[in-house]
Amino acid sequence: MALSDQRKGYLYEYQKAKLKRIPLDVPKEKYDEIKTAADTTGESVNGYIKKAIDERMERDGLPSTAPAAPKTP
């Protein structure tokens, strides 16, 4: 289903106001490792990286506004 021009405009403005892109360059082999790990856990690469960052910040005792990631047994 195609997005209307009005909806596209809203999404663009939302992203511009609320999101910050972080470029991340990794060797292709490393990307393949990350992709395999993400697929194994049923996550997207983006979600997998975000979760890794949140877990590192938590481990380092730094505040995070992200919702807590569910713990796996």
Predicted model as a PDB file, atoms N, CA, C, CB and O in Angstrom, pLDDT in the B-factor column:
MODEL        1                                                                  
ATOM      1  N   MET A   1       0.842  -1.176   0.000  1.00 64.00           N  
ATOM      2  CA  MET A   1       0.000   0.000   0.000  1.00 64.00           C  
ATOM      3  C   MET A   1       0.890   1.243   0.000  1.00 64.00           C  
ATOM      4  CB  MET A   1      -0.959  -0.004   1.220  1.00 64.00           C  
ATOM      5  O   MET A   1       1.745   1.387   0.874  1.00 64.00           O  
ATOM      6  N   ALA A   2       0.709   2.106  -0.930  1.00 79.00           N  
ATOM      7  CA  ALA A   2       1.524   3.303  -1.072  1.00 79.00           C  
ATOM      8  C   ALA A   2       1.148   4.349  -0.017  1.00 79.00           C  
ATOM      9  CB  ALA A   2       1.368   3.887  -2.481  1.00 79.00           C  
ATOM     10  O   ALA A   2      -0.008   4.467   0.388  1.00 79.00           O  
ATOM     11  N   LEU A   3       2.153   5.091   0.407  1.00 81.00           N  
ATOM     12  CA  LEU A   3       1.916   6.159   1.367  1.00 81.00           C  
ATOM     13  C   LEU A   3       1.445   7.409   0.637  1.00 81.00           C  
ATOM     14  CB  LEU A   3       3.191   6.453   2.186  1.00 81.00           C  
ATOM     15  O   LEU A   3       1.914   7.717  -0.459  1.00 81.00           O  
ATOM     16  N   SER A   4       0.520   8.119   1.253  1.00 92.00           N  
ATOM     17  CA  SER A   4       0.084   9.376   0.661  1.00 92.00           C  
ATOM     18  C   SER A   4       1.188  10.413   0.842  1.00 92.00           C  
ATOM     19  CB  SER A   4      -1.250   9.864   1.299  1.00 92.00           C  
ATOM     20  O   SER A   4       2.061  10.257   1.697  1.00 92.00           O  
ATOM     21  N   ASP A   5       1.146  11.452   0.048  1.00 91.00           N  
ATOM     22  CA  ASP A   5       2.143  12.514   0.168  1.00 91.00           C  
ATOM     23  C   ASP A   5       2.076  13.169   1.542  1.00 91.00           C  
ATOM     24  CB  ASP A   5       1.942  13.566  -0.929  1.00 91.00           C  
ATOM     25  O   ASP A   5       3.102  13.559   2.100  1.00 91.00           O  
ATOM     26  N   GLN A   6       0.871  13.288   2.084  1.00 93.00           N  
ATOM     27  CA  GLN A   6       0.709  13.884   3.404  1.00 93.00           C  
ATOM     28  C   GLN A   6       1.380  13.005   4.471  1.00 93.00           C  
ATOM     29  CB  GLN A   6      -0.794  14.079   3.726  1.00 93.00           C  
ATOM     30  O   GLN A   6       2.065  13.514   5.359  1.00 93.00           O  
ATOM     31  N   ARG A   7       1.183  11.705   4.379  1.00 94.00           N  
ATOM     32  CA  ARG A   7       1.777  10.761   5.331  1.00 94.00           C  
ATOM     33  C   ARG A   7       3.306  10.766   5.210  1.00 94.00           C  
ATOM     34  CB  ARG A   7       1.224   9.332   5.095  1.00 94.00           C  
ATOM     35  O   ARG A   7       4.012  10.736   6.218  1.00 94.00           O  
ATOM     36  N   LYS A   8       3.809  10.803   3.979  1.00 93.00           N  
ATOM     37  CA  LYS A   8       5.252  10.865   3.758  1.00 93.00           C  
ATOM     38  C   LYS A   8       5.836  12.116   4.410  1.00 93.00           C  
ATOM     39  CB  LYS A   8       5.572  10.846   2.251  1.00 93.00           C  
ATOM     40  O   LYS A   8       6.892  12.066   5.041  1.00 93.00           O  
ATOM     41  N   GLY A   9       5.135  13.235   4.248  1.00 93.00           N  
ATOM     42  CA  GLY A   9       5.592  14.492   4.845  1.00 93.00           C  
ATOM     43  C   GLY A   9       5.626  14.404   6.357  1.00 93.00           C  
ATOM     44  O   GLY A   9       6.571  14.875   6.989  1.00 93.00           O  
ATOM     45  N   TYR A  10       4.598  13.803   6.940  1.00 93.00           N  
ATOM     46  CA  TYR A  10       4.556  13.643   8.394  1.00 93.00           C  
ATOM     47  C   TYR A  10       5.717  12.775   8.867  1.00 93.00           C  
ATOM     48  CB  TYR A  10       3.213  13.025   8.834  1.00 93.00           C  
ATOM     49  O   TYR A  10       6.401  13.124   9.829  1.00 93.00           O  
ATOM     50  N   LEU A  11       5.942  11.651   8.199  1.00 93.00           N  
ATOM     51  CA  LEU A  11       7.023  10.750   8.599  1.00 93.00           C  
ATOM     52  C   LEU A  11       8.378  11.437   8.480  1.00 93.00           C  
ATOM     53  CB  LEU A  11       7.003   9.477   7.748  1.00 93.00           C  
ATOM     54  O   LEU A  11       9.234  11.277   9.351  1.00 93.00           O  
ATOM     55  N   TYR A  12       8.577  12.193   7.420  1.00 93.00           N  
ATOM     56  CA  TYR A  12       9.839  12.915   7.236  1.00 93.00           C  
ATOM     57  C   TYR A  12      10.053  13.912   8.370  1.00 93.00           C  
ATOM     58  CB  TYR A  12       9.855  13.644   5.876  1.00 93.00           C  
ATOM     59  O   TYR A  12      11.143  13.974   8.939  1.00 93.00           O  
ATOM     60  N   GLU A  13       9.038  14.681   8.702  1.00 94.00           N  
ATOM     61  CA  GLU A  13       9.154  15.677   9.774  1.00 94.00           C  
ATOM     62  C   GLU A  13       9.393  15.006  11.123  1.00 94.00           C  
ATOM     63  CB  GLU A  13       7.889  16.547   9.839  1.00 94.00           C  
ATOM     64  O   GLU A  13      10.188  15.493  11.926  1.00 94.00           O  
ATOM     65  N   TYR A  14       8.714  13.895  11.373  1.00 94.00           N  
ATOM     66  CA  TYR A  14       8.908  13.153  12.626  1.00 94.00           C  
ATOM     67  C   TYR A  14      10.353  12.673  12.731  1.00 94.00           C  
ATOM     68  CB  TYR A  14       7.930  11.947  12.711  1.00 94.00           C  
ATOM     69  O   TYR A  14      11.005  12.859  13.759  1.00 94.00           O  
ATOM     70  N   GLN A  15      10.844  12.057  11.666  1.00 93.00           N  
ATOM     71  CA  GLN A  15      12.202  11.542  11.681  1.00 93.00           C  
ATOM     72  C   GLN A  15      13.220  12.666  11.868  1.00 93.00           C  
ATOM     73  CB  GLN A  15      12.489  10.781  10.394  1.00 93.00           C  
ATOM     74  O   GLN A  15      14.202  12.507  12.592  1.00 93.00           O  
ATOM     75  N   LYS A  16      12.985  13.780  11.224  1.00 93.00           N  
ATOM     76  CA  LYS A  16      13.898  14.913  11.322  1.00 93.00           C  
ATOM     77  C   LYS A  16      13.926  15.456  12.758  1.00 93.00           C  
ATOM     78  CB  LYS A  16      13.483  16.026  10.331  1.00 93.00           C  
ATOM     79  O   LYS A  16      14.981  15.856  13.251  1.00 93.00           O  
ATOM     80  N   ALA A  17      12.786  15.469  13.414  1.00 94.00           N  
ATOM     81  CA  ALA A  17      12.696  16.029  14.763  1.00 94.00           C  
ATOM     82  C   ALA A  17      13.098  15.050  15.856  1.00 94.00           C  
ATOM     83  CB  ALA A  17      11.300  16.503  15.018  1.00 94.00           C  
ATOM     84  O   ALA A  17      13.633  15.467  16.883  1.00 94.00           O  
ATOM     85  N   LYS A  18      12.854  13.757  15.662  1.00 93.00           N  
ATOM     86  CA  LYS A  18      12.999  12.796  16.751  1.00 93.00           C  
ATOM     87  C   LYS A  18      14.153  11.803  16.619  1.00 93.00           C  
ATOM     88  CB  LYS A  18      11.752  12.044  16.879  1.00 93.00           C  
ATOM     89  O   LYS A  18      14.522  11.159  17.601  1.00 93.00           O  
ATOM     90  N   LEU A  19      14.722  11.671  15.434  1.00 93.00           N  
ATOM     91  CA  LEU A  19      15.734  10.643  15.225  1.00 93.00           C  
ATOM     92  C   LEU A  19      17.070  11.251  14.826  1.00 93.00           C  
ATOM     93  CB  LEU A  19      15.273   9.658  14.163  1.00 93.00           C  
ATOM     94  O   LEU A  19      17.120  12.316  14.209  1.00 93.00           O  
ATOM     95  N   LYS A  20      18.138  10.573  15.179  1.00 95.00           N  
ATOM     96  CA  LYS A  20      19.484  10.968  14.767  1.00 95.00           C  
ATOM     97  C   LYS A  20      20.152   9.755  14.160  1.00 95.00           C  
ATOM     98  CB  LYS A  20      20.318  11.533  15.966  1.00 95.00           C  
ATOM     99  O   LYS A  20      20.270   8.718  14.812  1.00 95.00           O  
ATOM    100  N   ARG A  21      20.591   9.873  12.919  1.00 93.00           N  
ATOM    101  CA  ARG A  21      21.256   8.770  12.231  1.00 93.00           C  
ATOM    102  C   ARG A  21      22.700   8.689  12.706  1.00 93.00           C  
ATOM    103  CB  ARG A  21      21.190   8.951  10.687  1.00 93.00           C  
ATOM    104  O   ARG A  21      23.367   9.705  12.903  1.00 93.00           O  
ATOM    105  N   ILE A  22      23.164   7.466  12.883  1.00 95.00           N  
ATOM    106  CA  ILE A  22      24.546   7.217  13.261  1.00 95.00           C  
ATOM    107  C   ILE A  22      25.162   6.321  12.190  1.00 95.00           C  
ATOM    108  CB  ILE A  22      24.645   6.562  14.687  1.00 95.00           C  
ATOM    109  O   ILE A  22      24.869   5.127  12.134  1.00 95.00           O  
ATOM    110  N   PRO A  23      26.009   6.890  11.347  1.00 95.00           N  
ATOM    111  CA  PRO A  23      26.653   6.038  10.340  1.00 95.00           C  
ATOM    112  C   PRO A  23      27.577   5.033  11.024  1.00 95.00           C  
ATOM    113  CB  PRO A  23      27.448   6.896   9.316  1.00 95.00           C  
ATOM    114  O   PRO A  23      28.291   5.373  11.968  1.00 95.00           O  
ATOM    115  N   LEU A  24      27.555   3.828  10.551  1.00 96.00           N  
ATOM    116  CA  LEU A  24      28.396   2.777  11.121  1.00 96.00           C  
ATOM    117  C   LEU A  24      28.974   1.965   9.976  1.00 96.00           C  
ATOM    118  CB  LEU A  24      27.590   1.865  12.109  1.00 96.00           C  
ATOM    119  O   LEU A  24      28.251   1.267   9.264  1.00 96.00           O  
ATOM    120  N   ASP A  25      30.268   2.062   9.809  1.00 97.00           N  
ATOM    121  CA  ASP A  25      30.951   1.302   8.765  1.00 97.00           C  
ATOM    122  C   ASP A  25      31.656   0.118   9.406  1.00 97.00           C  
ATOM    123  CB  ASP A  25      31.963   2.196   7.984  1.00 97.00           C  
ATOM    124  O   ASP A  25      32.420   0.278  10.358  1.00 97.00           O  
ATOM    125  N   VAL A  26      31.398  -1.061   8.882  1.00 97.00           N  
ATOM    126  CA  VAL A  26      32.075  -2.273   9.346  1.00 97.00           C  
ATOM    127  C   VAL A  26      32.520  -3.063   8.122  1.00 97.00           C  
ATOM    128  CB  VAL A  26      31.142  -3.137  10.269  1.00 97.00           C  
ATOM    129  O   VAL A  26      31.909  -2.966   7.057  1.00 97.00           O  
ATOM    130  N   PRO A  27      33.586  -3.845   8.277  1.00 98.00           N  
ATOM    131  CA  PRO A  27      33.979  -4.707   7.158  1.00 98.00           C  
ATOM    132  C   PRO A  27      32.832  -5.665   6.810  1.00 98.00           C  
ATOM    133  CB  PRO A  27      35.273  -5.507   7.506  1.00 98.00           C  
ATOM    134  O   PRO A  27      32.045  -6.042   7.678  1.00 98.00           O  
ATOM    135  N   LYS A  28      32.751  -6.047   5.554  1.00 98.00           N  
ATOM    136  CA  LYS A  28      31.662  -6.926   5.106  1.00 98.00           C  
ATOM    137  C   LYS A  28      31.607  -8.215   5.917  1.00 98.00           C  
ATOM    138  CB  LYS A  28      31.825  -7.257   3.624  1.00 98.00           C  
ATOM    139  O   LYS A  28      30.523  -8.716   6.215  1.00 98.00           O  
ATOM    140  N   GLU A  29      32.768  -8.753   6.276  1.00 98.00           N  
ATOM    141  CA  GLU A  29      32.794  -9.994   7.050  1.00 98.00           C  
ATOM    142  C   GLU A  29      32.160  -9.787   8.427  1.00 98.00           C  
ATOM    143  CB  GLU A  29      34.242 -10.505   7.201  1.00 98.00           C  
ATOM    144  O   GLU A  29      31.450 -10.661   8.924  1.00 98.00           O  
ATOM    145  N   LYS A  30      32.417  -8.631   9.040  1.00 98.00           N  
ATOM    146  CA  LYS A  30      31.839  -8.330  10.354  1.00 98.00           C  
ATOM    147  C   LYS A  30      30.336  -8.160  10.222  1.00 98.00           C  
ATOM    148  CB  LYS A  30      32.477  -7.055  10.965  1.00 98.00           C  
ATOM    149  O   LYS A  30      29.580  -8.632  11.071  1.00 98.00           O  
ATOM    150  N   TYR A  31      29.891  -7.480   9.149  1.00 98.00           N  
ATOM    151  CA  TYR A  31      28.459  -7.333   8.929  1.00 98.00           C  
ATOM    152  C   TYR A  31      27.799  -8.701   8.819  1.00 98.00           C  
ATOM    153  CB  TYR A  31      28.188  -6.503   7.665  1.00 98.00           C  
ATOM    154  O   TYR A  31      26.732  -8.927   9.389  1.00 98.00           O  
ATOM    155  N   ASP A  32      28.433  -9.609   8.090  1.00 98.00           N  
ATOM    156  CA  ASP A  32      27.875 -10.959   7.943  1.00 98.00           C  
ATOM    157  C   ASP A  32      27.746 -11.646   9.298  1.00 98.00           C  
ATOM    158  CB  ASP A  32      28.752 -11.806   7.004  1.00 98.00           C  
ATOM    159  O   ASP A  32      26.769 -12.355   9.540  1.00 98.00           O  
ATOM    160  N   GLU A  33      28.727 -11.443  10.189  1.00 98.00           N  
ATOM    161  CA  GLU A  33      28.667 -12.023  11.533  1.00 98.00           C  
ATOM    162  C   GLU A  33      27.506 -11.422  12.326  1.00 98.00           C  
ATOM    163  CB  GLU A  33      29.998 -11.796  12.281  1.00 98.00           C  
ATOM    164  O   GLU A  33      26.761 -12.140  12.993  1.00 98.00           O  
ATOM    165  N   ILE A  34      27.362 -10.102  12.247  1.00 98.00           N  
ATOM    166  CA  ILE A  34      26.283  -9.419  12.967  1.00 98.00           C  
ATOM    167  C   ILE A  34      24.933  -9.860  12.421  1.00 98.00           C  
ATOM    168  CB  ILE A  34      26.432  -7.884  12.856  1.00 98.00           C  
ATOM    169  O   ILE A  34      24.006 -10.116  13.191  1.00 98.00           O  
ATOM    170  N   LYS A  35      24.814  -9.951  11.107  1.00 98.00           N  
ATOM    171  CA  LYS A  35      23.560 -10.367  10.465  1.00 98.00           C  
ATOM    172  C   LYS A  35      23.187 -11.779  10.882  1.00 98.00           C  
ATOM    173  CB  LYS A  35      23.679 -10.285   8.933  1.00 98.00           C  
ATOM    174  O   LYS A  35      22.021 -12.051  11.168  1.00 98.00           O  
ATOM    175  N   THR A  36      24.160 -12.681  10.921  1.00 98.00           N  
ATOM    176  CA  THR A  36      23.897 -14.058  11.343  1.00 98.00           C  
ATOM    177  C   THR A  36      23.429 -14.090  12.794  1.00 98.00           C  
ATOM    178  CB  THR A  36      25.157 -14.930  11.169  1.00 98.00           C  
ATOM    179  O   THR A  36      22.480 -14.800  13.129  1.00 98.00           O  
ATOM    180  N   ALA A  37      24.093 -13.322  13.653  1.00 98.00           N  
ATOM    181  CA  ALA A  37      23.698 -13.277  15.069  1.00 98.00           C  
ATOM    182  C   ALA A  37      22.292 -12.709  15.217  1.00 98.00           C  
ATOM    183  CB  ALA A  37      24.698 -12.433  15.886  1.00 98.00           C  
ATOM    184  O   ALA A  37      21.491 -13.227  15.995  1.00 98.00           O  
ATOM    185  N   ALA A  38      21.989 -11.648  14.476  1.00 98.00           N  
ATOM    186  CA  ALA A  38      20.662 -11.040  14.543  1.00 98.00           C  
ATOM    187  C   ALA A  38      19.592 -12.008  14.048  1.00 98.00           C  
ATOM    188  CB  ALA A  38      20.624  -9.746  13.719  1.00 98.00           C  
ATOM    189  O   ALA A  38      18.535 -12.139  14.664  1.00 98.00           O  
ATOM    190  N   ASP A  39      19.867 -12.684  12.939  1.00 98.00           N  
ATOM    191  CA  ASP A  39      18.918 -13.661  12.401  1.00 98.00           C  
ATOM    192  C   ASP A  39      18.672 -14.785  13.400  1.00 98.00           C  
ATOM    193  CB  ASP A  39      19.432 -14.238  11.075  1.00 98.00           C  
ATOM    194  O   ASP A  39      17.541 -15.249  13.549  1.00 98.00           O  
ATOM    195  N   THR A  40      19.719 -15.220  14.079  1.00 98.00           N  
ATOM    196  CA  THR A  40      19.611 -16.302  15.053  1.00 98.00           C  
ATOM    197  C   THR A  40      18.673 -15.931  16.197  1.00 98.00           C  
ATOM    198  CB  THR A  40      20.988 -16.656  15.602  1.00 98.00           C  
ATOM    199  O   THR A  40      17.950 -16.779  16.722  1.00 98.00           O  
ATOM    200  N   THR A  41      18.694 -14.646  16.578  1.00 97.00           N  
ATOM    201  CA  THR A  41      17.844 -14.189  17.673  1.00 97.00           C  
ATOM    202  C   THR A  41      16.509 -13.628  17.189  1.00 97.00           C  
ATOM    203  CB  THR A  41      18.570 -13.141  18.480  1.00 97.00           C  
ATOM    204  O   THR A  41      15.691 -13.176  17.990  1.00 97.00           O  
ATOM    205  N   GLY A  42      16.296 -13.659  15.875  1.00 98.00           N  
ATOM    206  CA  GLY A  42      15.027 -13.176  15.338  1.00 98.00           C  
ATOM    207  C   GLY A  42      14.900 -11.666  15.329  1.00 98.00           C  
ATOM    208  O   GLY A  42      13.791 -11.133  15.372  1.00 98.00           O  
ATOM    209  N   GLU A  43      16.032 -10.968  15.272  1.00 98.00           N  
ATOM    210  CA  GLU A  43      16.023  -9.513  15.285  1.00 98.00           C  
ATOM    211  C   GLU A  43      16.559  -8.973  13.963  1.00 98.00           C  
ATOM    212  CB  GLU A  43      16.853  -8.975  16.465  1.00 98.00           C  
ATOM    213  O   GLU A  43      17.189  -9.695  13.190  1.00 98.00           O  
ATOM    214  N   SER A  44      16.299  -7.704  13.722  1.00 97.00           N  
ATOM    215  CA  SER A  44      16.921  -7.026  12.587  1.00 97.00           C  
ATOM    216  C   SER A  44      18.340  -6.648  12.999  1.00 97.00           C  
ATOM    217  CB  SER A  44      16.094  -5.756  12.143  1.00 97.00           C  
ATOM    218  O   SER A  44      18.661  -6.628  14.188  1.00 97.00           O  
ATOM    219  N   VAL A  45      19.177  -6.352  12.029  1.00 97.00           N  
ATOM    220  CA  VAL A  45      20.535  -5.906  12.341  1.00 97.00           C  
ATOM    221  C   VAL A  45      20.471  -4.619  13.159  1.00 97.00           C  
ATOM    222  CB  VAL A  45      21.363  -5.690  11.040  1.00 97.00           C  
ATOM    223  O   VAL A  45      21.197  -4.470  14.142  1.00 97.00           O  
ATOM    224  N   ASN A  46      19.614  -3.700  12.760  1.00 96.00           N  
ATOM    225  CA  ASN A  46      19.453  -2.443  13.476  1.00 96.00           C  
ATOM    226  C   ASN A  46      19.041  -2.702  14.937  1.00 96.00           C  
ATOM    227  CB  ASN A  46      18.406  -1.554  12.767  1.00 96.00           C  
ATOM    228  O   ASN A  46      19.637  -2.143  15.858  1.00 96.00           O  
ATOM    229  N   GLY A  47      18.042  -3.534  15.142  1.00 97.00           N  
ATOM    230  CA  GLY A  47      17.584  -3.853  16.485  1.00 97.00           C  
ATOM    231  C   GLY A  47      18.653  -4.540  17.315  1.00 97.00           C  
ATOM    232  O   GLY A  47      18.796  -4.271  18.508  1.00 97.00           O  
ATOM    233  N   TYR A  48      19.400  -5.427  16.676  1.00 98.00           N  
ATOM    234  CA  TYR A  48      20.468  -6.155  17.364  1.00 98.00           C  
ATOM    235  C   TYR A  48      21.552  -5.186  17.855  1.00 98.00           C  
ATOM    236  CB  TYR A  48      21.086  -7.222  16.427  1.00 98.00           C  
ATOM    237  O   TYR A  48      22.021  -5.295  18.988  1.00 98.00           O  
ATOM    238  N   ILE A  49      21.940  -4.248  17.001  1.00 97.00           N  
ATOM    239  CA  ILE A  49      22.961  -3.269  17.379  1.00 97.00           C  
ATOM    240  C   ILE A  49      22.448  -2.356  18.485  1.00 97.00           C  
ATOM    241  CB  ILE A  49      23.388  -2.436  16.160  1.00 97.00           C  
ATOM    242  O   ILE A  49      23.176  -2.074  19.437  1.00 97.00           O  
ATOM    243  N   LYS A  50      21.208  -1.891  18.376  1.00 96.00           N  
ATOM    244  CA  LYS A  50      20.639  -1.025  19.413  1.00 96.00           C  
ATOM    245  C   LYS A  50      20.593  -1.735  20.765  1.00 96.00           C  
ATOM    246  CB  LYS A  50      19.228  -0.569  19.013  1.00 96.00           C  
ATOM    247  O   LYS A  50      20.896  -1.138  21.798  1.00 96.00           O  
ATOM    248  N   LYS A  51      20.213  -3.006  20.751  1.00 96.00           N  
ATOM    249  CA  LYS A  51      20.149  -3.776  21.987  1.00 96.00           C  
ATOM    250  C   LYS A  51      21.543  -3.933  22.583  1.00 96.00           C  
ATOM    251  CB  LYS A  51      19.512  -5.155  21.736  1.00 96.00           C  
ATOM    252  O   LYS A  51      21.716  -3.834  23.798  1.00 96.00           O  
ATOM    253  N   ALA A  52      22.542  -4.177  21.729  1.00 96.00           N  
ATOM    254  CA  ALA A  52      23.922  -4.313  22.206  1.00 96.00           C  
ATOM    255  C   ALA A  52      24.390  -3.016  22.864  1.00 96.00           C  
ATOM    256  CB  ALA A  52      24.865  -4.692  21.042  1.00 96.00           C  
ATOM    257  O   ALA A  52      25.060  -3.051  23.896  1.00 96.00           O  
ATOM    258  N   ILE A  53      24.044  -1.885  22.279  1.00 95.00           N  
ATOM    259  CA  ILE A  53      24.414  -0.591  22.854  1.00 95.00           C  
ATOM    260  C   ILE A  53      23.736  -0.396  24.201  1.00 95.00           C  
ATOM    261  CB  ILE A  53      24.041   0.556  21.897  1.00 95.00           C  
ATOM    262  O   ILE A  53      24.382   0.014  25.165  1.00 95.00           O  
ATOM    263  N   ASP A  54      22.434  -0.685  24.279  1.00 95.00           N  
ATOM    264  CA  ASP A  54      21.704  -0.543  25.546  1.00 95.00           C  
ATOM    265  C   ASP A  54      22.304  -1.423  26.630  1.00 95.00           C  
ATOM    266  CB  ASP A  54      20.225  -0.890  25.355  1.00 95.00           C  
ATOM    267  O   ASP A  54      22.461  -0.988  27.771  1.00 95.00           O  
ATOM    268  N   GLU A  55      22.640  -2.665  26.276  1.00 95.00           N  
ATOM    269  CA  GLU A  55      23.218  -3.578  27.260  1.00 95.00           C  
ATOM    270  C   GLU A  55      24.583  -3.092  27.733  1.00 95.00           C  
ATOM    271  CB  GLU A  55      23.340  -4.984  26.674  1.00 95.00           C  
ATOM    272  O   GLU A  55      24.903  -3.209  28.916  1.00 95.00           O  
ATOM    273  N   ARG A  56      25.391  -2.547  26.827  1.00 96.00           N  
ATOM    274  CA  ARG A  56      26.703  -2.019  27.209  1.00 96.00           C  
ATOM    275  C   ARG A  56      26.541  -0.824  28.135  1.00 96.00           C  
ATOM    276  CB  ARG A  56      27.516  -1.621  25.961  1.00 96.00           C  
ATOM    277  O   ARG A  56      27.247  -0.722  29.138  1.00 96.00           O  
ATOM    278  N   MET A  57      25.624   0.080  27.816  1.00 94.00           N  
ATOM    279  CA  MET A  57      25.395   1.249  28.665  1.00 94.00           C  
ATOM    280  C   MET A  57      24.932   0.820  30.047  1.00 94.00           C  
ATOM    281  CB  MET A  57      24.361   2.190  28.027  1.00 94.00           C  
ATOM    282  O   MET A  57      25.361   1.387  31.053  1.00 94.00           O  
ATOM    283  N   GLU A  58      24.066  -0.172  30.102  1.00 94.00           N  
ATOM    284  CA  GLU A  58      23.588  -0.686  31.392  1.00 94.00           C  
ATOM    285  C   GLU A  58      24.758  -1.285  32.187  1.00 94.00           C  
ATOM    286  CB  GLU A  58      22.471  -1.756  31.178  1.00 94.00           C  
ATOM    287  O   GLU A  58      24.894  -1.042  33.386  1.00 94.00           O  
ATOM    288  N   ARG A  59      25.582  -2.052  31.516  1.00 95.00           N  
ATOM    289  CA  ARG A  59      26.730  -2.684  32.158  1.00 95.00           C  
ATOM    290  C   ARG A  59      27.710  -1.632  32.681  1.00 95.00           C  
ATOM    291  CB  ARG A  59      27.439  -3.629  31.175  1.00 95.00           C  
ATOM    292  O   ARG A  59      28.327  -1.822  33.729  1.00 95.00           O  
ATOM    293  N   ASP A  60      27.850  -0.532  31.955  1.00 95.00           N  
ATOM    294  CA  ASP A  60      28.754   0.538  32.359  1.00 95.00           C  
ATOM    295  C   ASP A  60      28.125   1.478  33.383  1.00 95.00           C  
ATOM    296  CB  ASP A  60      29.191   1.325  31.148  1.00 95.00           C  
ATOM    297  O   ASP A  60      28.764   2.429  33.833  1.00 95.00           O  
ATOM    298  N   GLY A  61      26.873   1.211  33.751  1.00 94.00           N  
ATOM    299  CA  GLY A  61      26.194   2.030  34.747  1.00 94.00           C  
ATOM    300  C   GLY A  61      25.783   3.393  34.236  1.00 94.00           C  
ATOM    301  O   GLY A  61      25.661   4.339  35.015  1.00 94.00           O  
ATOM    302  N   LEU A  62      25.568   3.506  32.941  1.00 93.00           N  
ATOM    303  CA  LEU A  62      25.172   4.778  32.346  1.00 93.00           C  
ATOM    304  C   LEU A  62      23.665   4.826  32.150  1.00 93.00           C  
ATOM    305  CB  LEU A  62      25.890   4.998  31.008  1.00 93.00           C  
ATOM    306  O   LEU A  62      23.034   3.804  31.881  1.00 93.00           O  
ATOM    307  N   PRO A  63      23.091   6.019  32.286  1.00 87.00           N  
ATOM    308  CA  PRO A  63      21.630   6.125  32.106  1.00 87.00           C  
ATOM    309  C   PRO A  63      21.241   5.916  30.649  1.00 87.00           C  
ATOM    310  CB  PRO A  63      21.123   7.499  32.589  1.00 87.00           C  
ATOM    311  O   PRO A  63      21.972   6.292  29.732  1.00 87.00           O  
ATOM    312  N   SER A  64      20.092   5.317  30.458  1.00 78.00           N  
ATOM    313  CA  SER A  64      19.553   5.110  29.121  1.00 78.00           C  
ATOM    314  C   SER A  64      18.064   5.358  29.166  1.00 78.00           C  
ATOM    315  CB  SER A  64      19.865   3.684  28.595  1.00 78.00           C  
ATOM    316  O   SER A  64      17.395   4.985  30.130  1.00 78.00           O  
ATOM    317  N   THR A  65      17.542   5.985  28.132  1.00 76.00           N  
ATOM    318  CA  THR A  65      16.102   6.234  28.064  1.00 76.00           C  
ATOM    319  C   THR A  65      15.380   5.117  27.339  1.00 76.00           C  
ATOM    320  CB  THR A  65      15.824   7.558  27.375  1.00 76.00           C  
ATOM    321  O   THR A  65      14.154   5.126  27.229  1.00 76.00           O  
ATOM    322  N   ALA A  66      16.146   4.151  26.843  1.00 65.00           N  
ATOM    323  CA  ALA A  66      15.544   3.038  26.096  1.00 65.00           C  
ATOM    324  C   ALA A  66      14.831   2.097  27.067  1.00 65.00           C  
ATOM    325  CB  ALA A  66      16.625   2.264  25.279  1.00 65.00           C  
ATOM    326  O   ALA A  66      15.265   1.940  28.208  1.00 65.00           O  
ATOM    327  N   PRO A  67      13.746   1.476  26.622  1.00 60.00           N  
ATOM    328  CA  PRO A  67      13.093   0.482  27.472  1.00 60.00           C  
ATOM    329  C   PRO A  67      14.041  -0.693  27.708  1.00 60.00           C  
ATOM    330  CB  PRO A  67      11.764  -0.008  26.831  1.00 60.00           C  
ATOM    331  O   PRO A  67      14.840  -1.053  26.843  1.00 60.00           O  
ATOM    332  N   ALA A  68      13.934  -1.263  28.871  1.00 54.00           N  
ATOM    333  CA  ALA A  68      14.808  -2.389  29.206  1.00 54.00           C  
ATOM    334  C   ALA A  68      14.574  -3.558  28.257  1.00 54.00           C  
ATOM    335  CB  ALA A  68      14.580  -2.835  30.659  1.00 54.00           C  
ATOM    336  O   ALA A  68      13.437  -3.910  27.945  1.00 54.00           O  
ATOM    337  N   ALA A  69      15.657  -4.137  27.816  1.00 51.00           N  
ATOM    338  CA  ALA A  69      15.561  -5.290  26.933  1.00 51.00           C  
ATOM    339  C   ALA A  69      15.156  -6.500  27.764  1.00 51.00           C  
ATOM    340  CB  ALA A  69      16.906  -5.546  26.187  1.00 51.00           C  
ATOM    341  O   ALA A  69      15.631  -6.660  28.888  1.00 51.00           O  
ATOM    342  N   PRO A  70      14.288  -7.352  27.231  1.00 51.00           N  
ATOM    343  CA  PRO A  70      13.888  -8.525  27.985  1.00 51.00           C  
ATOM    344  C   PRO A  70      15.078  -9.458  28.188  1.00 51.00           C  
ATOM    345  CB  PRO A  70      12.747  -9.258  27.272  1.00 51.00           C  
ATOM    346  O   PRO A  70      15.881  -9.663  27.278  1.00 51.00           O  
ATOM    347  N   LYS A  71      15.178 -10.007  29.367  1.00 49.00           N  
ATOM    348  CA  LYS A  71      16.259 -10.933  29.692  1.00 49.00           C  
ATOM    349  C   LYS A  71      15.890 -12.325  29.194  1.00 49.00           C  
ATOM    350  CB  LYS A  71      16.540 -10.950  31.220  1.00 49.00           C  
ATOM    351  O   LYS A  71      14.754 -12.773  29.348  1.00 49.00           O  
ATOM    352  N   THR A  72      16.852 -12.990  28.604  1.00 46.00           N  
ATOM    353  CA  THR A  72      16.610 -14.356  28.156  1.00 46.00           C  
ATOM    354  C   THR A  72      17.222 -15.309  29.175  1.00 46.00           C  
ATOM    355  CB  THR A  72      17.201 -14.602  26.730  1.00 46.00           C  
ATOM    356  O   THR A  72      18.280 -15.024  29.737  1.00 46.00           O  
ATOM    357  N   PRO A  73      16.565 -16.430  29.413  1.00 42.00           N  
ATOM    358  CA  PRO A  73      17.073 -17.348  30.441  1.00 42.00           C  
ATOM    359  C   PRO A  73      18.396 -17.976  30.080  1.00 42.00           C  
ATOM    360  CB  PRO A  73      16.077 -18.428  30.700  1.00 42.00           C  
ATOM    361  O   PRO A  73      18.936 -18.767  30.855  1.00 42.00           O  
TER     362      PRO A  73                                                      
ENDMDL                                                                          
END                                                                             
